[in-house]
Amino acid sequence: MYLLNEIMISKIKEYSEGNRILVEEVHELEEAEQEWTQIWTQKSKKKIRRTSDMIAKTYQCPFERCGRNYGSDVSLNLHLKLKHNSGTKTERESLAK
């Protein structure tokens, strides 16, 4: 009987140690899930865009009576190409010189 009790006690200790290890692993997984959730929510936030009145419009259309101003060189070039059919930027720069 004594030997049987000792075997049972050793088995209980083994199971207890295994249970402790599993609890630690579950805790680590839960922490990793929380970190991943925080990273994911930060990445999925919508970018706040500036409105047109917040942008400093320093690029002015060179055509007479147009009077349009743009916040970037790219926007001005697109305007010139679409509205004034003025070709490429290189062609316009060569004509300006």
N, C-alpha and C positions, 0 to 999 in steps of 0.2 A: 504494500500500500504506500509506503514511504517513497519508493522508487517511482511509482505512478504519479504521486503528487509532485515530485521533482520534475518529471517530464512535462507535466501540465504547466507548471510554473515557468519552465524554460520556453514552452510554446507561447504562453501568454506574453512573456517579455519580447519574443520575436515579433508577434503580431502588434504589440504596442509600439515597437520601434518602427515597423513598417507603416503603421498608421501615422506616426509622427512625421515620417518622411513624406508621405502622401499629403498631409496637411500643409507642410512647407511648400511643396510643389504647387498645390492649388493656390496658395497665397501668392507665390511668384507669378503664376499665370494671371491671376486677377489684377495684380499690379501692372503687368505688361499690357493687359487689355485696357486698363484705365489710361495708360500712357498713349496707346495707339488711338483711343477714342479722342483724347485731347489733340493729338497731332492731326487727325482726320478733320475734326471740327474747325481747326484753325485754317487748314488748307481749303476747305469748302466755303469759307466766308466770301461773300461777294465783294469785289473790289469797288471802292467808292470812286466814281469818276467825277472830274471837274465839269461844271457847266460852262457853256460858251462865254458867259459874262465873267467868269473867274480867270479866263486865260488872257494873258497880255498879248494883244494882237499888234505885232510890230512889223509884219510883212504886208505891204500895200500893193494892190494891183497897179501896174504901170499904165494901163490903158486909160484914156481920158473918159470922163463921165461914168466910170465904173465905180470907183470909190470903195471897193471891198477891201477889208483888212483880214489878215489871217494870223494864227498863232504859230505857224511853222512854215518853213520853206517848202516842205512837201505838200502842204495844203494849198499854198499859193500856186505851186507848179501844176497841181491837179486842176485847179480853177482855170489857169491859163490854157491848159490843154483842152479842157472840156468846153469852156464857155467862149473862149476867144480863138480856138483852133490855131494856137500859136506854135505847134510843133514840140520838139523836145527841149529840154533845159539847155543842152549844149548849143543848139541852133539859136536859141534866144540870147544866150551869153555872147555868141559870136556876132550877132546883129547889134548888140548893145555896145560892143567895142568898136 
